[in-house]
Amino acid sequence: MCGVVGYIGGRQAAPILLEALKKLEYRGYDSAGIAVIDGESIDVRKMRGRLQLLCEHTRDGQDVPGTVGIGHTRWATHGAPSDRNSHPHLSNNGRFAVVHNGIIENFRQIKAMLEGKGYVFYSETDSEVISNLIQYCDQGDLVKTLLAAVPHLEGSYALGVLSLDQPGCIAALRKDSPLIAGKGEGESFIVSDIPAILNHTRDVYLMEDGEVALLTGDEIRFFNGYGEAVRKDIFRVSWDVSSAEKGGYEHFMMKEMMEQPETLRETVRPRLKEGRVDLDELKLDGDFIRRLSMVHLVACGSAYHAGRLGKDLIEKYLGIPAEADIASEFRYGSPILNGDHLLIVISQSGETADTIAALREGRRRGVKTLAVVNVVGSTIAREADHVLYTWAGPEIAVATTKAYTAQIAALILLSAYLAQERGQLAEAERAELIEGLEKLPELARRVLGEKEQAQYLASRYFNRGDVYFIGRGIDYSLSLEGSLKLKEISYIHSEAQAAGELKHGTISLIEQGTLVIAISTQKRLREKMAGNIQEVKARGAAVLGLVTEGDEVSAALCDDCLRVPALPDAVQPILSILPLQLLAYYVAALRGNDVDKPRNLAKSVTVE
Ligand code: F6R
């Protein structure tokens, strides 16, 4: 996710901004920039690539005079990484500069409205509309101007704003995206992540959604949505810089798991509009959608597990065959492809060699390709015919968590959209699905908030030698992911089995005390799963169940239980995987493993 900083005080701003941005580098970024008020103009320096380039270009900021400025590290969402798409963005009249974290969902409408009034846009970003909207709403007073602009903005944002008409101030505003204000001796800061300013001050104000902050060197004033002054207490940060870089968490994996309510919201919400799923951004041809006769979903590892869920969704909603394949198998297999097929490749990094090879093979054979991908501008994003981005932000821990759940969310949206465009999504089904998707971030927050449940169970089971995950249908795909998560970071041998398949061989491995994790979240398969649980219990297994709240019958069969709220089957896996991610994390941590960098693994597998 992007980083936002701002400085106002008695010292030269640029070196302080660059130093603060360096502290945000760990979050991942593809470009960086700063804007500083220099007398009668705003000096903007920004470029694609490492922050070091910007430092070299400005001699560590020495070449940029001025004591009031804002800065940004960008993780591309709208528009590939480029100098132009980097922040800060100036308004057309050059009097406002803006840095933005988050996503403006209705930026196309705002852009069209402003273009109709003669505004010109120089980037492909959603963020540039903000600086021009601010110019359009100018009231001669920065707080009033921002409050006039806010009702037009839909989406999430943390903003830092400079105005040449109030050169002694920085304004800041947030909604659903983190932003804090920091107060030092004769100087003030804004920052999206506390560590970036900890070497200057530990006194910060935590901003609430909808609040505007107006900073001068001497004071920081806050206003609510009506423009009334708000009194806030200072929060004194007690932790040190290194722990803060993980947002106060011990590992990136935990931080990233905890970000899931936000990343799911970013991925889903902009695509739900007026009761319909809106993926017009894909620019898929209507005729092609109607003709579509088969879908191939191809990926590696966890992304393949997401693809398996995608296959079920396509078959359920579109009623056409779908196949999920491991990229390295697809490539050397003999898949039957034709012009009415769609090849969906799924990848967090967008750089996985096997997935790239499968994509190229598909293109070579003339099939239309669509990438579900997280990294904007990555090889897969550039080479696919159509791209559906997961907006999970940078993922640093090797074991994927938030990118995986965002992939499932994207596949739910995609299959519902295709069915809707083919006239196959019944009204009631669409309403149920949209309601489930809308509830997801809050329910995910609740499940993650109960992480102690998984922690306790991890403490009971962390020293097991072998673990078997069982489930049916979507719960089998979840078993594969739960098992992969556990084995890759805990180094415990683990396998996933389709529950009905156990009796055809694997059950011979079950003996007294063997841990079986049984996933049973689908009402229609409960009875069948109950039978499988009894089968393994009869052979002495200890059964840890993952069941939906209220399903006391399944719970009673298990020795221990993880519980998740019930959602429509299509959406359920996103919630159900969360306790399994937490369980894997706590087991690995208890075993003293390097959770973020498990042995032998790389974040991006660029070799075949
Ligand atoms: C497991 C994991 C891997 C990746 C796989 C594909 O936690 O992260 O299995 O899912 O290597 O990577 P991407 O999605 O970058 O193509």
Boltz pocket constraint, residues with backbone or C-beta under 6 A from the ligand:
constraints:
  - pocket:
      binder: B
      contacts: [[A, 300], [A, 301], [A, 302], [A, 303], [A, 304], [A, 346], [A, 347], [A, 348], [A, 349], [A, 350], [A, 351], [A, 352], [A, 355], [A, 398], [A, 399], [A, 400], [A, 401], [A, 484], [A, 485], [A, 488], [A, 602], [A, 603], [A, 604], [A, 605]]
      max_distance: 6.0
